[in-house]
Amino acid sequence: MYVYRIVKSKYAADLSGEGARLFGGRWNDKGTPCLYASESRSLALLEYTVNVNVDDIPRALSLTTIEIPDNFHELTIPELPGNWRLAPAPANTTHFGTALLKSMIAPVIKIPSVVIPEEFNYLLNPLHPDKNLFRVVGIQDFIYDLRIKSI
């Protein structure tokens, strides 16, 4: 199965989760590496858009395609913290995700998107012993259409 990320081009091939380790995210505390990906290119764009300021969008972006195993752990909305959709992300979601990642339950965790809960994002765990089951299979230049942010 393939998942997608939109990232600064210099990080397009990076599967270390270093950015999320340094800055944290909705589903991981600072200090815990994690790689965020989406089930479609369009969801990857929406996720990128809601998480970046228009002034911070770099000229050099890439769309990365990652192949992941089909044996991921899937979470449903009732299993998530009650306030999981709040922005900014509440601390209990970062702690919840960090605990999941540290549990090593699976190399990949499927989780509903905050933007469109009927669609899914994938948390790739670069510390999992089976991390070699996900790999970059494509990188292409991506030009961000600024009209999206002006809506």
C-alpha positions as MATLAB code, in Angstrom:
seq = 'MYVYRIVKSKYAADLSGEGARLFGGRWNDKGTPCLYASESRSLALLEYTVNVNVDDIPRALSLTTIEIPDNFHELTIPELPGNWRLAPAPANTTHFGTALLKSMIAPVIKIPSVVIPEEFNYLLNPLHPDKNLFRVVGIQDFIYDLRIKSI';
ca = [
       0.000    0.000    0.000;
       1.155    3.554   -0.694;
       0.939    6.638    1.514;
       1.973   10.218    0.783;
       3.768   13.171    2.357;
       4.381   16.729    1.240;
       7.655   17.972    2.689;
      10.570   20.301    2.085;
      12.521   18.718   -0.752;
      15.682   18.302    1.300;
      13.747   15.932    3.615;
      11.822   14.056    0.920;
      13.775   10.809    1.315;
      14.133   11.030    5.106;
      12.282    8.304    7.012;
      13.902    9.048   10.381;
      11.001   11.036   11.866;
      13.526   13.630   13.007;
      11.288   16.646   12.331;
       8.497   15.262   14.516;
      11.099   14.291   17.138;
      12.380   17.847   17.267;
       9.049   19.675   17.185;
       6.387   17.165   18.208;
       3.052   16.756   16.477;
      -0.577   15.918   17.157;
       0.309   12.285   17.895;
       3.838   12.519   19.295;
       5.628   14.429   22.013;
       8.902   16.212   21.336;
      11.658   13.644   21.660;
       9.661   10.828   20.024;
      10.328   10.305   16.312;
       7.341    9.747   14.053;
       6.654   10.064   10.356;
       3.238   11.396    9.335;
       1.729   10.277    6.028;
      -1.721   10.314    4.411;
      -3.778    7.807    2.435;
      -4.054   10.119   -0.590;
      -2.144   12.921   -2.223;
      -5.053   15.307   -1.664;
      -5.246   14.527    2.062;
      -1.481   15.006    2.305;
      -1.970   18.459    0.773;
      -4.797   19.317    3.183;
      -2.749   18.160    6.169;
       0.243   20.179    5.008;
      -1.948   23.235    4.433;
      -3.515   23.269    7.893;
      -0.119   22.862    9.517;
       1.863   25.577    7.740;
       1.725   29.355    7.673;
       1.559   30.775    4.143;
       4.766   32.754    4.774;
       6.619   29.555    5.691;
       5.856   27.557    2.542;
       9.186   26.827    0.854;
       9.668   26.976   -2.888;
      11.259   23.530   -2.899;
       8.589   21.024   -1.888;
       8.274   17.374   -2.786;
       5.525   14.798   -2.816;
       6.950   11.588   -1.383;
       5.322    8.213   -1.992;
       6.048    5.599    0.665;
       5.230    1.922    0.477;
       4.004    0.532    3.799;
       3.022   -2.973    4.933;
      -0.622   -3.986    5.097;
      -0.248   -5.169    8.703;
      -0.819   -1.814   10.399;
      -2.672   -1.155   13.633;
      -5.936    0.710   12.991;
      -7.500    3.103   15.488;
     -11.144    4.125   15.397;
     -12.636    7.386   16.655;
     -14.062    5.837   19.865;
     -10.530    4.709   20.797;
      -9.118    8.252   20.565;
      -9.070   10.868   23.329;
     -12.378   12.773   23.389;
     -10.752   16.089   22.423;
      -8.527   14.675   19.662;
      -9.765   17.176   17.034;
      -8.971   20.362   18.979;
      -6.432   22.832   17.613;
      -3.800   23.228   18.710;
      -3.418   19.572   19.583;
      -4.045   18.998   23.296;
      -1.330   17.362   25.365;
      -3.346   14.199   25.912;
      -3.296   13.432   22.161;
       0.476   13.788   22.004;
       0.855   11.589   25.097;
      -1.639    9.040   23.689;
       0.246    8.800   20.382;
       3.639    8.685   22.067;
       2.488    5.775   24.237;
       1.271    3.944   21.114;
       4.542    4.521   19.292;
       6.604    3.412   22.300;
       4.460    0.286   22.723;
       5.785   -0.932   19.363;
       2.286   -2.275   18.614;
       3.025   -2.067   14.869;
       5.437   -0.303   12.511;
       2.473    1.693   11.135;
      -0.626    3.048   12.898;
      -3.705    4.056   10.879;
      -5.576    6.944   12.472;
      -8.493    9.178   11.402;
      -7.588   12.584   10.004;
      -8.584   15.624   12.053;
      -9.296   17.481    8.813;
     -11.550   14.751    7.354;
     -12.267   12.080    9.988;
     -13.603    9.682    7.355;
     -10.136    9.598    5.769;
      -6.921    8.387    7.320;
      -3.386    9.318    8.160;
      -0.626    6.881    8.996;
       1.953    7.196   11.748;
       5.149    5.444   10.734;
       7.342    4.449   13.639;
      11.029    4.756   12.714;
      12.033    3.053   15.991;
       9.995   -0.094   15.353;
      12.073   -3.223   14.637;
      10.119   -3.678   11.371;
      10.751   -0.132   10.105;
      12.459   -1.659    7.066;
       8.957   -2.621    5.874;
       8.320    0.957    4.777;
      10.357    2.582    2.034;
      10.327    5.571   -0.279;
       9.240    4.511   -3.764;
       8.823    7.917   -5.377;
       9.734   11.563   -4.973;
       8.474   14.289   -7.264;
       8.680   18.051   -7.173;
       5.543   19.657   -5.813;
       4.494   23.227   -6.542;
       2.196   24.573   -3.858;
      -0.700   26.543   -5.306;
      -0.940   29.583   -3.031;
      -4.599   30.067   -3.965;
      -5.332   27.286   -1.479;
      -4.186   29.456    1.410;
      -6.031   32.524    0.139;
      -9.463   30.901    0.328;
];
